[in-house]
């Protein structure tokens, strides 16, 4: 028979002030030890661990206990005998002398130990995710995630935002990433799409008069997986009417400060630093710079303006650039340096020039003999070189290639391993468009982002700057946002630059564009990636560590077997026929 009450206290509440009291705790058997006929059991619940002592002569089931049995135990709290106190436990000065044991549920032999120091391959962990989540670090991550979302909601409520849910079955409007499609049974041959973001719906909420909107939204993107990407993810989505960029950034600062205070107990300085997109690319070679360390990239084109070194002079004559940075003290074995050259080529560079500053100040490099003394001196001065430093230089006809290659090398050589220090910043003034391979234009953010200068955008797309902005933390993009286009005529001009004909715009976005014609207020917004934000604050290198039930790198779910084939009958109902070779046998036949 089950007990009338599974627990009267949580384990964390079993402290010295309860000595002499009878309590009931419930949880899982973390460890079991037999000492001279007496059984010691560590019982774990969501709050902590407490030691329980069972006498098998009084409680015969004590010998039955194994790791991860789910139990309810009643007994008296007493002080631990001298010499057995465990200072590492919050309950380490007391124990429970059991008077009653109820096994609520036994456990099979475990596929892995429920502790952090056990090394288990990820696929096994995901297959038994419900056990993996019992491990202290994973349980702590789930608590951190909940507290982070709670802190976000507190800020939103305090600032007068209204939480509104938007649809998750929508029309397909692919922008950048591919949509995940859902076939309709009632309308065969048609499909819903899962939202990549609530973008258009939240803008329509501004049309509807919801002046402050937010939601914790589940979003979907059919894209390749990386450590910081998942096919489904969660974001804090927000939008405000009669807003410009400043109102959004002030709100974001409040959110970030509140979440960091909640999870880290530290107070971030405000306002956050800001860099324009051009400054970020010039100085760090990326639009999501990690500013916790220096190693800034410098333009060295002037240093080599008169050089006779053809690799540099030829590039400069073609209008290219020479850029470089001081990597500081690094391993400078020939194999290591050759490896950096190969890495630069993998990243798209034609090559990489390395230079090592010797103890006497001279520069050792395969190209040093092609450079004049004044060029080497000016280079050392420009990069503030000191003995022992490694200097890395790249020349390319395209400044962006040189910048991004050096920016990636900078991160790989200098980024701190953990996230003890937090360095948030905003990147602003993004280009409105990016060139496509076919000579056209694509939106840098999305096609509903407002340009700063509408006329320039229409006549000179390459130089057009938008009201887009990103929030960056420790070199990771936490999210993006922008001031939106609220004027239908401006939206039409943007579509024109993008090569989207009026008929196509009507077909893809007509339902949204009609809404813009009914007195749309100026508005702006943002979305923060919750998974990425929490993973940084928990110092986890992979967002899968802070997602309860994530997918693998290939998009598979080892726990449920998704994605999985479905039977012919189900496909027939949906009006779908698979190409030969795609059919796999299923339990449905």
C-alpha positions as CSV (number, residue, x, y, z in Angstrom):
1,X,0.0,0.0,0.0
2,X,1.3,3.5,-0.8
3,X,1.8,5.8,2.2
4,X,-0.9,8.3,3.0
5,X,1.7,11.0,2.4
6,X,4.7,10.6,0.2
7,X,6.8,13.3,1.9
8,X,6.6,15.9,4.6
9,X,9.8,17.7,3.8
10,X,12.3,18.0,0.9
11,X,15.7,16.7,1.6
12,X,17.2,20.2,1.7
13,X,15.0,20.9,4.7
14,X,16.5,18.0,6.8
15,X,18.8,20.2,8.9
16,X,20.0,20.3,12.5
17,X,16.9,22.2,13.7
18,X,14.8,19.1,12.9
19,X,16.9,16.8,15.1
20,X,14.4,14.6,17.0
21,X,11.6,15.1,14.6
22,X,10.0,12.4,12.4
23,X,10.0,13.3,8.7
24,X,9.2,11.6,5.5
25,X,11.3,12.2,2.4
26,X,10.7,10.9,-1.2
27,X,13.2,10.6,-4.1
28,X,15.7,8.3,-5.7
29,X,18.4,6.2,-4.3
30,X,21.6,7.9,-5.3
31,X,24.0,5.5,-3.5
32,X,23.6,2.4,-1.3
33,X,26.3,1.1,1.0
34,X,26.2,-1.9,3.4
35,X,28.3,-1.4,6.6
36,X,28.2,-4.3,9.0
37,X,24.6,-5.2,8.3
38,X,23.4,-1.6,8.4
39,X,22.4,-0.1,5.1
40,X,23.3,3.5,4.3
41,X,21.3,5.2,1.5
42,X,21.7,8.6,-0.1
43,X,18.2,9.8,-1.1
44,X,18.1,12.5,-3.8
45,X,15.2,14.7,-4.8
46,X,15.0,17.9,-6.8
47,X,16.4,20.0,-3.8
48,X,19.4,17.9,-2.7
49,X,20.6,14.7,-0.9
50,X,20.2,13.4,2.6
51,X,21.7,10.3,4.1
52,X,19.3,7.6,5.5
53,X,20.3,4.7,7.8
54,X,18.2,1.5,7.6
55,X,18.4,-1.5,9.9
56,X,17.5,-4.6,7.8
57,X,16.3,-6.4,11.0
58,X,13.6,-3.7,11.3
59,X,13.2,-2.9,7.6
60,X,13.7,-6.1,5.5
61,X,13.3,-4.3,2.2
62,X,16.5,-2.4,2.9
63,X,18.6,-5.0,1.1
64,X,16.3,-4.8,-1.9
65,X,17.3,-1.2,-2.6
66,X,19.4,-0.4,-5.7
67,X,20.5,2.8,-7.4
68,X,17.6,4.9,-8.8
69,X,14.9,3.0,-7.0
70,X,12.1,5.6,-6.3
71,X,11.3,5.5,-2.6
72,X,9.5,7.2,0.3
73,X,11.2,6.9,3.7
74,X,10.0,7.9,7.1
75,X,12.3,8.2,10.1
76,X,13.8,10.4,12.9
77,X,16.3,13.1,12.2
78,X,19.5,12.7,14.2
79,X,23.0,14.2,14.3
80,X,25.6,12.2,12.4
81,X,28.1,10.4,14.6
82,X,31.4,12.3,15.3
83,X,33.8,11.9,12.4
84,X,31.1,11.2,9.8
85,X,30.0,14.7,9.0
86,X,30.0,15.5,5.3
87,X,30.7,19.2,4.8
88,X,30.1,19.0,1.1
89,X,26.4,18.4,1.7
90,X,23.9,21.0,2.9
91,X,22.4,18.1,5.0
92,X,25.9,16.7,5.9
93,X,25.6,17.1,9.7
94,X,22.4,15.0,10.0
95,X,20.9,11.8,8.9
96,X,17.6,10.0,9.1
97,X,17.2,6.8,11.1
98,X,14.6,5.0,9.0
99,X,11.5,3.6,10.6
100,X,9.5,2.9,7.4
101,X,10.4,2.3,3.8
102,X,8.1,2.2,0.8
103,X,9.5,1.3,-2.6
104,X,7.4,3.4,-4.9
105,X,9.1,2.1,-8.1
106,X,12.1,-0.2,-8.7
107,X,14.7,0.6,-11.4
108,X,16.3,-1.6,-14.1
109,X,20.0,-1.8,-14.4
110,X,21.1,1.7,-15.5
111,X,22.6,2.3,-19.0
112,X,25.0,4.8,-17.3
113,X,25.7,6.1,-13.8
114,X,23.6,9.1,-12.7
115,X,26.6,11.4,-12.0
116,X,28.4,14.2,-13.7
117,X,31.9,12.6,-13.8
118,X,30.8,9.7,-15.9
119,X,31.7,10.0,-19.6
120,X,28.9,8.7,-21.8
121,X,28.4,9.2,-25.5
122,X,25.8,11.7,-26.4
123,X,23.6,9.4,-28.4
124,X,23.1,7.2,-25.4
125,X,22.5,10.2,-23.1
126,X,19.8,11.4,-25.5
127,X,18.2,8.0,-25.9
128,X,17.8,7.9,-22.1
129,X,17.3,11.6,-21.7
130,X,15.0,11.2,-18.7
131,X,17.9,9.6,-16.9
132,X,20.4,12.1,-18.2
133,X,18.3,14.9,-16.8
134,X,18.7,13.4,-13.3
135,X,22.4,14.2,-13.4
136,X,23.2,17.2,-11.1
137,X,24.6,19.4,-13.9
138,X,21.6,18.8,-16.2
139,X,19.1,19.2,-13.5
140,X,20.8,22.5,-12.6
141,X,20.7,23.6,-16.2
142,X,16.9,23.0,-16.3
143,X,16.5,25.1,-13.2
144,X,18.6,27.9,-14.7
145,X,16.5,27.9,-17.8
146,X,13.3,28.1,-15.9
147,X,14.7,31.0,-13.7
148,X,16.0,32.8,-16.9
149,X,12.5,32.7,-18.5
150,X,10.9,33.7,-15.2
151,X,13.2,36.7,-15.1
152,X,12.4,37.7,-18.6
153,X,8.7,37.5,-17.9
154,X,9.1,39.7,-14.8
155,X,10.7,42.4,-16.9
156,X,8.0,42.2,-19.6
157,X,5.2,42.4,-17.0
158,X,6.9,45.2,-15.2
159,X,7.2,47.2,-18.5
160,X,3.5,46.6,-19.4
161,X,3.9,44.1,-22.2
162,X,1.0,41.8,-23.1
163,X,1.8,38.1,-23.6
164,X,0.1,37.0,-26.8
165,X,0.5,33.6,-28.5
166,X,0.8,33.5,-32.3
167,X,0.0,30.6,-34.6
168,X,2.4,27.7,-35.2
169,X,0.6,26.5,-38.4
170,X,1.1,29.2,-40.9
171,X,1.6,29.9,-44.6
172,X,5.1,29.2,-46.0
173,X,7.1,32.3,-46.5
174,X,10.7,31.0,-46.6
175,X,13.3,33.6,-45.8
176,X,16.9,32.3,-45.7
177,X,16.4,29.0,-43.9
178,X,13.9,26.4,-45.3
179,X,10.5,26.1,-43.8
180,X,9.4,22.9,-42.1
181,X,6.2,21.8,-43.8
182,X,3.0,20.1,-42.4
183,X,0.7,18.5,-45.0
184,X,-3.1,19.2,-44.6
185,X,-5.4,16.2,-44.6
186,X,-8.5,18.2,-45.1
187,X,-7.1,20.1,-48.1
188,X,-4.9,17.5,-49.9
189,X,-1.9,18.9,-51.8
190,X,-1.6,22.0,-49.5
191,X,0.8,22.5,-46.6
192,X,1.1,24.5,-43.5
193,X,4.6,25.7,-42.4
194,X,6.0,25.9,-38.9
195,X,7.1,29.4,-38.1
196,X,10.7,30.4,-38.3
197,X,9.7,33.3,-36.1
198,X,6.4,35.1,-35.3
199,X,7.7,38.1,-37.3
200,X,4.7,39.0,-39.4
201,X,2.1,38.1,-36.8
202,X,3.7,40.3,-34.2
203,X,3.8,43.2,-36.7
204,X,0.1,42.7,-37.3
205,X,-0.4,42.8,-33.5
206,X,1.0,46.3,-33.7
207,X,-1.6,47.1,-36.4
208,X,-4.2,45.7,-34.0
209,X,-3.3,48.2,-31.3
210,X,-1.3,45.8,-29.0
211,X,1.4,48.4,-28.2
212,X,3.6,46.1,-26.2
213,X,3.7,42.4,-27.2
214,X,5.8,39.5,-26.1
215,X,5.8,35.7,-26.0
216,X,8.2,32.8,-25.3
217,X,7.9,31.4,-28.8
218,X,8.8,28.0,-30.2
219,X,10.4,28.4,-33.7
220,X,11.5,26.1,-36.4
221,X,14.2,26.2,-39.1
222,X,15.1,23.4,-41.5
223,X,18.8,24.1,-41.5
224,X,22.1,22.3,-40.9
225,X,22.9,21.7,-37.2
226,X,25.7,23.2,-35.3
227,X,26.6,23.4,-31.6
228,X,24.5,26.5,-31.2
229,X,21.7,25.6,-33.6
230,X,18.7,23.3,-33.4
231,X,15.8,22.5,-35.8
232,X,13.4,23.8,-33.1
233,X,14.4,26.4,-30.6
234,X,12.8,28.9,-28.2
235,X,13.1,32.7,-28.2
236,X,11.8,35.6,-26.2
237,X,10.0,37.6,-28.9
238,X,9.0,41.2,-28.3
239,X,7.6,44.2,-30.3
240,X,6.6,47.7,-29.4
241,X,4.5,50.4,-31.2
242,X,5.7,54.0,-31.5
243,X,9.2,52.7,-30.8
244,X,12.6,53.3,-32.4
245,X,15.9,51.6,-31.9
246,X,16.6,53.3,-28.6
247,X,13.5,52.0,-26.9
248,X,14.3,48.4,-28.0
249,X,17.9,48.5,-26.8
250,X,16.9,50.0,-23.4
251,X,14.4,47.2,-23.0
252,X,16.9,44.5,-24.0
253,X,19.4,45.9,-21.4
254,X,16.8,45.5,-18.7
255,X,16.1,41.9,-19.8
256,X,19.8,40.9,-19.9
257,X,20.6,42.6,-16.7
258,X,17.7,40.9,-14.9
259,X,18.6,37.4,-16.2
260,X,22.3,37.8,-15.4
261,X,21.4,39.0,-11.9
262,X,19.1,36.0,-11.5
263,X,21.5,33.3,-12.7
264,X,24.9,34.8,-11.9
265,X,24.2,37.2,-9.1
266,X,26.2,40.0,-10.7
267,X,25.3,43.4,-11.9
268,X,26.1,44.3,-15.5
269,X,27.1,47.9,-16.3
270,X,24.7,49.9,-18.4
271,X,24.6,51.2,-21.1
272,X,26.1,48.3,-23.1
273,X,28.8,49.2,-25.5
274,X,27.8,49.7,-29.2
275,X,29.7,49.1,-32.4
276,X,28.5,49.7,-35.9
277,X,28.6,46.7,-38.2
278,X,31.4,48.4,-40.2
279,X,33.4,48.9,-37.0
280,X,32.9,45.4,-35.8
281,X,34.0,43.9,-39.2
282,X,37.0,46.2,-39.4
283,X,38.3,45.6,-35.8
284,X,37.2,42.1,-35.2
285,X,36.4,40.5,-38.6
286,X,32.9,39.5,-37.5
287,X,29.5,41.0,-36.8
288,X,29.4,39.2,-33.4
289,X,32.7,40.2,-31.8
290,X,34.0,38.7,-28.6
291,X,35.5,41.8,-26.8
292,X,36.8,40.0,-23.7
293,X,40.2,39.9,-25.3
294,X,42.2,42.3,-27.5
295,X,43.9,41.1,-30.7
296,X,42.1,43.6,-32.8
297,X,42.6,43.5,-36.6
298,X,44.4,46.5,-38.2
299,X,44.4,47.8,-41.8
300,X,48.0,47.6,-42.9
301,X,47.5,48.8,-46.4
302,X,49.3,52.1,-45.8
303,X,52.3,50.2,-44.2
304,X,52.8,48.3,-47.5
305,X,51.7,51.0,-49.9
306,X,55.1,51.1,-51.5
307,X,56.1,47.5,-51.0
308,X,57.9,45.4,-53.6
309,X,56.5,42.2,-52.1
310,X,54.3,41.2,-55.0
311,X,51.7,39.3,-52.9
312,X,50.9,42.5,-51.2
313,X,51.6,45.1,-53.9
314,X,49.5,43.2,-56.5
315,X,46.6,43.0,-54.1
316,X,46.8,46.7,-53.3
317,X,47.0,47.6,-57.0
318,X,43.8,45.8,-57.6
319,X,42.1,47.8,-54.9
320,X,42.4,45.1,-52.2
321,X,43.7,45.3,-48.7
322,X,46.4,44.0,-46.4
323,X,45.2,43.4,-42.8
324,X,46.6,41.7,-39.7
325,X,46.6,41.3,-36.0
326,X,48.9,40.6,-33.1
327,X,48.1,37.2,-31.7
328,X,50.5,37.6,-28.7
329,X,52.5,34.8,-27.3
330,X,51.6,31.6,-29.2
331,X,53.2,28.3,-30.0
332,X,55.4,29.0,-33.0
333,X,56.7,25.5,-34.1
334,X,56.9,25.2,-37.8
335,X,54.1,22.6,-37.9
336,X,51.8,24.9,-35.9
337,X,52.5,27.8,-38.2
338,X,52.0,25.7,-41.3
339,X,48.7,24.6,-39.7
340,X,47.6,28.2,-39.4
341,X,48.3,28.8,-43.0
342,X,46.2,25.7,-44.0
343,X,43.4,26.8,-41.7
344,X,43.4,30.3,-43.4
345,X,43.0,28.6,-46.8
346,X,40.2,26.5,-45.5
347,X,38.4,29.7,-44.4
348,X,38.8,31.2,-47.9
349,X,42.1,33.1,-47.9
350,X,44.6,32.7,-50.7
351,X,47.3,32.4,-48.0
352,X,48.5,33.7,-44.7
353,X,51.7,35.5,-43.7
354,X,53.1,34.7,-40.3
355,X,55.8,36.6,-38.5
356,X,57.4,35.9,-35.1
357,X,59.1,38.7,-33.1
358,X,62.4,37.3,-31.8
359,X,63.9,38.2,-28.4
360,X,66.1,40.9,-30.0
361,X,63.2,42.5,-31.8
362,X,64.0,41.1,-35.2
363,X,61.2,39.5,-37.2
364,X,61.4,35.9,-38.4
365,X,59.2,35.1,-41.4
366,X,59.5,33.4,-44.8
367,X,58.6,36.8,-46.3
368,X,60.8,39.0,-44.2
369,X,63.5,39.0,-46.9
370,X,61.1,40.6,-49.3
371,X,60.2,43.5,-47.0
372,X,62.3,46.6,-46.2
373,X,63.5,47.5,-42.8
374,X,61.1,50.5,-42.6
375,X,58.2,48.3,-43.5
376,X,59.0,45.8,-40.8
377,X,59.5,48.6,-38.3
378,X,56.2,50.3,-39.3
379,X,54.5,46.9,-39.1
380,X,55.8,46.2,-35.6
381,X,54.7,49.7,-34.5
382,X,51.2,49.3,-36.1
383,X,50.6,46.0,-34.3
384,X,52.4,47.0,-31.1
385,X,54.6,44.0,-31.4
386,X,56.9,42.8,-28.6
387,X,59.4,39.9,-28.4
388,X,57.6,36.6,-28.5
389,X,54.5,37.9,-30.3
390,X,53.0,36.1,-33.3
391,X,51.8,38.4,-36.1
392,X,49.3,37.1,-38.7
393,X,48.6,39.0,-42.0
394,X,46.3,38.4,-44.9
395,X,46.0,40.1,-48.2
396,X,42.9,39.8,-50.4
397,X,41.1,41.7,-53.2
398,X,38.0,41.7,-51.1
399,X,38.3,43.4,-47.7
400,X,35.6,41.2,-46.2
401,X,37.4,38.0,-47.0
402,X,40.6,39.2,-45.3
403,X,38.5,40.5,-42.3
404,X,36.5,37.3,-41.8
405,X,39.5,34.9,-42.2
406,X,41.5,36.9,-39.6
407,X,38.4,37.3,-37.4
408,X,38.0,33.5,-37.2
409,X,41.7,32.9,-36.5
410,X,41.5,35.6,-33.8
411,X,38.7,33.7,-32.1
412,X,40.4,30.4,-32.4
413,X,43.7,31.7,-31.0
414,X,42.4,34.1,-28.3
415,X,38.9,33.3,-27.1
416,X,38.7,32.3,-23.4
417,X,37.5,28.7,-22.9
418,X,34.7,29.6,-20.4
419,X,32.3,32.4,-19.8
420,X,33.4,33.7,-16.4
421,X,33.4,37.2,-17.7
422,X,30.4,38.6,-19.5
423,X,30.9,41.2,-22.3
424,X,27.5,42.2,-23.9
425,X,27.3,44.7,-26.7
426,X,25.1,45.9,-29.4
427,X,26.0,45.8,-33.1
428,X,24.0,48.5,-35.0
429,X,23.8,50.0,-38.5
430,X,23.8,46.8,-40.5
431,X,23.7,46.9,-44.3
432,X,20.2,46.7,-45.6
433,X,21.2,44.2,-48.3
434,X,23.8,41.6,-49.1
435,X,24.9,40.7,-52.7
436,X,23.8,37.4,-54.1
437,X,25.8,35.2,-56.4
438,X,23.6,36.1,-59.4
439,X,24.2,39.8,-59.0
440,X,21.0,40.6,-57.1
441,X,20.3,41.5,-53.5
442,X,19.2,39.6,-50.4
443,X,18.1,41.2,-47.1
444,X,20.8,41.2,-44.5
445,X,18.1,40.6,-41.8
446,X,14.7,40.2,-43.4
447,X,12.7,42.2,-46.0
448,X,10.6,44.0,-43.4
449,X,13.6,45.9,-41.9
450,X,13.4,49.7,-42.3
451,X,16.3,51.4,-44.2
452,X,17.8,54.5,-42.6
453,X,17.6,56.4,-45.9
454,X,14.8,55.3,-48.3
455,X,16.0,57.2,-51.3
456,X,19.6,55.9,-51.0
457,X,18.3,52.4,-50.5
458,X,16.4,52.6,-53.8
459,X,19.2,54.2,-55.8
460,X,22.4,52.8,-54.1
461,X,21.5,49.5,-52.4
462,X,25.2,48.6,-51.8
463,X,25.6,51.6,-49.4
464,X,22.2,51.4,-47.8
465,X,22.2,51.1,-44.0
466,X,19.3,49.7,-42.1
467,X,17.8,50.1,-38.6
468,X,18.8,46.6,-37.7
469,X,20.7,45.6,-34.6
470,X,22.1,42.5,-32.9
471,X,22.7,41.7,-29.3
472,X,26.0,39.9,-28.8
473,X,27.4,38.2,-25.7
474,X,30.9,36.8,-25.5
475,X,31.1,36.5,-29.3
476,X,27.7,34.8,-29.7
477,X,24.7,36.4,-31.3
478,X,21.9,36.3,-28.8
479,X,19.4,37.7,-31.2
480,X,18.5,40.2,-33.9
481,X,15.9,42.9,-34.3
482,X,15.1,46.1,-36.2
483,X,12.8,49.0,-36.7
484,X,10.2,47.7,-39.1
485,X,8.8,49.1,-42.3
486,X,5.3,50.5,-41.5
487,X,4.8,52.4,-44.7
488,X,3.4,50.2,-47.6
489,X,5.2,52.3,-50.2
490,X,8.6,51.8,-48.5
491,X,7.9,48.1,-48.4
492,X,7.1,48.0,-52.1
493,X,10.5,49.8,-52.8
494,X,12.3,47.2,-50.7
495,X,10.6,44.4,-52.6
496,X,11.6,46.1,-55.9
497,X,15.3,46.1,-54.9
498,X,15.1,42.5,-53.9
499,X,13.6,41.6,-57.3
500,X,10.3,40.6,-55.8
501,X,7.6,41.5,-58.4
502,X,4.3,42.9,-57.1
503,X,2.5,39.7,-58.1
504,X,5.0,37.5,-56.2
505,X,4.8,39.9,-53.2
506,X,1.0,39.6,-53.2
507,X,1.1,35.8,-53.5
508,X,3.6,35.4,-50.7
509,X,2.8,38.3,-48.3
510,X,-0.5,39.7,-49.5
511,X,-2.3,38.9,-46.3
512,X,0.3,40.8,-44.4
513,X,0.7,43.7,-46.8
514,X,-3.0,44.5,-46.6
515,X,-2.6,45.0,-42.9
516,X,0.0,47.7,-43.5
517,X,-2.6,49.8,-45.3
518,X,-4.8,50.3,-42.2
519,X,-2.9,52.9,-40.1
520,X,0.1,50.9,-39.0
521,X,2.0,52.7,-36.2
522,X,5.8,52.9,-36.3
523,X,7.1,49.8,-34.5
524,X,10.3,47.9,-33.7
525,X,11.2,44.7,-32.0
526,X,13.6,41.9,-31.2
527,X,14.0,38.2,-30.4
528,X,16.5,36.7,-27.9
529,X,17.5,33.1,-28.3
530,X,16.8,31.6,-25.0
531,X,18.8,28.4,-25.5
532,X,21.9,30.2,-26.5
533,X,21.6,32.8,-23.7
534,X,21.2,30.2,-21.0
535,X,24.0,28.0,-22.4
536,X,26.4,30.9,-22.1
537,X,25.3,31.7,-18.5
538,X,25.6,28.1,-17.6
539,X,29.0,27.9,-19.3
540,X,27.9,25.1,-21.5
541,X,29.6,25.0,-24.9
542,X,26.6,23.3,-26.6
543,X,23.0,24.4,-26.4
544,X,21.8,20.8,-26.3
545,X,22.9,20.8,-22.7
546,X,20.2,23.3,-21.7
547,X,17.4,22.0,-23.9
548,X,15.3,19.3,-22.2
549,X,14.8,17.1,-25.3
550,X,17.1,18.2,-28.1
551,X,17.9,16.6,-31.4
552,X,21.3,15.3,-32.5
553,X,23.6,17.0,-35.0
554,X,21.7,15.1,-37.8
555,X,18.3,16.2,-36.6
556,X,17.5,12.8,-35.1
557,X,15.8,12.1,-31.8
558,X,17.3,8.9,-30.3
559,X,14.6,8.9,-27.5
560,X,11.5,8.7,-29.7
561,X,13.1,7.6,-33.1
562,X,11.9,10.8,-34.8
563,X,11.9,11.5,-37.7
564,X,10.3,8.2,-38.7
565,X,8.5,6.8,-41.7
566,X,4.7,6.6,-41.7
567,X,2.5,4.0,-43.3
568,X,1.0,4.1,-46.8
569,X,-2.5,4.6,-45.5
570,X,-1.5,7.7,-43.6
571,X,0.4,9.1,-46.6
572,X,-2.6,8.4,-48.9
573,X,-4.9,10.4,-46.6
574,X,-2.5,13.3,-47.0
575,X,-2.3,12.9,-50.8
576,X,1.4,12.2,-50.6
577,X,3.4,9.6,-52.6
578,X,7.1,9.0,-52.0
579,X,9.6,8.6,-54.7
580,X,10.9,5.0,-55.1
581,X,13.8,4.4,-52.8
582,X,12.5,6.6,-50.0
583,X,10.1,4.1,-48.6
584,X,11.2,2.3,-45.4
585,X,9.3,-0.5,-43.7
586,X,7.1,0.6,-40.7
587,X,4.9,-1.1,-38.2
588,X,2.0,0.1,-40.2
589,X,3.1,-1.9,-43.1
